[in-house]
Amino acid sequence: KESKNTEIYRQFLNKPNVLDVIYEITNNFPSKDATDFQLDQMIYDNDEVTIYGRVNEFADVGIIQDNLQKSKLFKNITVVNKNLLSGSKTFKVKFQLKLEIKDNSGENE
């Protein structure tokens, strides 16, 4: 029944549901071997996803961004900001990423 409801949502609104978004982010996020990270918040609003989190180094934000670029669901993955957190021994860089949802109208025909 839930699958049917989400399919209706996708067909009529032509937007992925939140589970699709979480699944895609999970599959395209770097492994813990590549970089340590902490996700603080994710916001899915209309055609945009915003991810807030923390990593150990500035370069780790680029690793996350590069991995998300491989997604078939997102486009224009941009770093909105990244700031050094003073006094932190781990997860020293706070970041915000913005991901646009691709327009899939007509692709499944």
N, C-alpha and C positions, 0 to 999 in steps of 0.2 A: 504494500500500500504506500509506504514512504517513497519507494523508488518511483512509483507512478506519479506521486505528487511532485517530486523534483523534476521528473521528465516534463510535466505540464509547465512548470516554472521555466525550464530551459526553452521549450518550444515557443511559448507565447511571449516571453520577455526577452528571448534570445540572450540570456545571461547565465553563466554558470552559477550553481548554488554554492553556498559557503563550504560545503564538504568537498566540492570539486577544487575550490581555491586552496583549501588546506592540503588536500592530497597533492596537488601540483607543486606547491611550495615545499612540501616534505620530500617529494621525489627529486627536486632540483636543488635542494639546499646541500651545501658541501657536507661530507662526512665529518665526524668528530676527529678523524685522523688528519684531515686537511686543515682544520681550524677549530678552536674552541669558541663557543658562542653561547649567549644567553638571550633568548627571545623574551621581551618584556610585554609586547602588545602587538596585535594585528587588527587593523580596521579595514573592513570591506564595505565600501560605500559607492554605489552606482557602478561605474566602470573603472574603479581605482582601488588598489589595495595599498595600505601603508603599513610598513613593518618597523617596529621600534625594537632595538636590542642593544647588546653590548658584546664587544670582542676584546682581545688582548692587544692587538696592534692595528694601526690604521690600514695596513695592507690587507688585513683579514676582511675588511669591508669590501674591498675590491674582489676578493675571492668569492664572497657571497654573491655579489652583483654579477660576476662572470658566470657563476653556476645558474643563477636565475635567468640569465639571457638565453639559456638552452631550452627554456620552457616553450611549449606550443600555445600556452594560454596567455602569456604576458608579453608586452612590448614596452619599449621605452622605460627600462628599469633605471631609475636615477637615484643618486645619493642626494637627499635633501640637505642633510647635515651630518657631520661627525665631529664629536667634541671629546677632548681628553678629560677624563675624570680625575681630579687630583686626590691623592691619598689612597687610591685603590691599588691593591696588589695584583688582583686578577680582574678581568673584564674592565680594562682601563679606558676603553673608547666606547662612547655612547653614539649610536647611529640611528638614522631614519632613512628608510628606502621607500620610494614610491614606485608602484608597478601598475601600468595600465593594462586593462583587460582587452585582448584583441577582439575586434568585431568579427564574429564568425557567421554573419548573415550570408546564406547561400552556399556555404562551404560543404554542408552535409547533403547536398542534393546530388 
